[in-house]
Amino acid sequence: MSQQTKYLLNESQMPRFWYNLQADLPKPLPAVLHPGTMKPVSPDDLAPLFPMSLILQEVSQEREIEIPEPVRDVFQLWRPAPLFRAHRLEKALGTPARIFYKYEGGSPAGSHKPNTAVPQAFYNKEAGVKRLVTETGAGQWGTSLAFAGSLYGMEVEVFQVRVSYDQKPYRRAVMETYGARCFASPSTETAYGRSVLAKDPHHPGSLGIAISEAVELAVQRDDTKYALGSVLNHVLLHQTIIGQEAMLQMEMADTWPDVVVGCTGGGSNFAGIAFPFIGHGLRGGPKPRIVAVEPAACPSLTRGKYAYDFGDTGHMTPLTKMHTLGSQFTPPGFHAGGLRYHGMAPMVSHVKELGLIEAVSYNQVDCFEAGVLFARHEGIVPAPEANHAIKGAIVEALRCKAEGKVETILFNLCGHGHFDMTSYQKYFAGELTDEHYDEAELAMALAGLPSVPEPV
Ligand SMILES: *Cc1c(COP(=O)(O)O)cnc(C)c1O
């Protein structure tokens, strides 16, 4: 009996709309606050950073937002993305569960991030913007924006967190191939970067610092805007194409997930696969369990505080209510670089507070073990970030085995790991360790949260 392993959509089945979970939320998102006045920000407050089309998406309550035709044309380079049934992994685990994964590693950057980089570059181009500045942790977002910028003939400047700039020279080479300029952050390009270097010339950098540098440059010039690869509502919105496609593919497979699993750094690929299923459940459809998996070394959803905080270390961004480890928290240098952010997307934090999702954390060594098992049975070498989702799916599959349950598990394989082989080498050499955050440092970072008056 032949088993179907791959579910493909044709181009005419590619979703024409992004799905906006804000339309179906039982309780609206807490307001975003201006750090000076502590009053809700207006769209105009954000105009120095983003084009108005994206700001309007950020606050939109419309359920469906049309994907522009030219963006859909670019998406055809890698979308619709395949959904696979992991028959061989199921057999290796001896589980009665059915495991499916959506694969986002087929994009030019090798991850889900071009799903938002392309529309962000498109809307900026439409608004007359000439230059985009951004930060990147592991390099995937910088690569994605560099790719998107090259399509639209825009300049792209990327502040790459110092540790990953040093550890991942090939990422930088890819960004430069697309024509982007890359700086190790903290850098001497900005006043904020210089102030950090003055205190510590060997600072390893963090996403929070790199964001401050990019924002500082963006607000200085009218022809320059800032682009963020995760966290914001419009970014999560753009990623919902993942879950919408997966829904069509689950129908093709004649099943529906009992559990949906994704890894969370800033929350965008998780939201991409999960939000369409959550919304479907809120509108009366089946309600799968939704599981967010994060690294034990940067546990914002499971150990952070749900509070107003800055998105960056230099305190230039508005205040959002989210699960946070504190904007001064420097996560240890573990290898899933894309998951090293002190905060969490406000939308993901909100659905966690509403009890619509669960969150778990795993150590990186356990996640690499899961990723290697996956590679040996399914063939794809996963990104270290994706290993967290795989670990989460395997835990669910083994639970099904123990309970004798035939459940359907869906997870998002958000990227391949071809640029992360140093971390695999370290894993095989037994040099990968589980770096736990320092309790005292965490307590200090949380003590520094801004005080925000309770809304009346
Ligand atoms: C950036 C990245 C992540 C983390 O970002 P999210 O916004 O949480 O999705 C996870 N996996 C990969 C492959 C990434 O590139």
The ligand as a MOL file (V3000), in Angstrom:
LIG
                    3D

  0  0  0     0  0            999 V3000
M  V30 BEGIN CTAB
M  V30 COUNTS 15 15 0 0 0
M  V30 BEGIN ATOM
M  V30 1 C 13.7000 34.0430 12.8210 0
M  V30 2 C 13.4310 32.6300 12.9350 0
M  V30 3 C 12.7010 32.1270 14.0170 0
M  V30 4 C 12.2090 32.9700 15.1550 0
M  V30 5 O 11.2960 33.9780 14.8170 0
M  V30 6 P 9.7550 33.8750 15.0040 0
M  V30 7 O 9.2690 35.2460 14.7650 0
M  V30 8 O 9.4830 33.4090 16.4030 0
M  V30 9 O 9.2490 32.9260 14.0030 0
M  V30 10 C 12.4470 30.7830 14.0640 0
M  V30 11 N 12.8960 29.9570 13.0950 0
M  V30 12 C 13.5880 30.4030 12.0370 0
M  V30 13 C 14.0350 29.4210 11.0110 0
M  V30 14 C 13.8610 31.7610 11.9210 0
M  V30 15 O 14.5340 32.2020 10.8630 0
M  V30 END ATOM
M  V30 BEGIN BOND
M  V30 1 1 1 2
M  V30 2 1 2 3
M  V30 3 2 2 14
M  V30 4 1 3 4
M  V30 5 2 3 10
M  V30 6 1 4 5
M  V30 7 1 5 6
M  V30 8 2 6 7
M  V30 9 1 6 8
M  V30 10 1 6 9
M  V30 11 1 10 11
M  V30 12 2 11 12
M  V30 13 1 12 13
M  V30 14 1 12 14
M  V30 15 1 14 15
M  V30 END BOND
M  V30 END CTAB
M  END
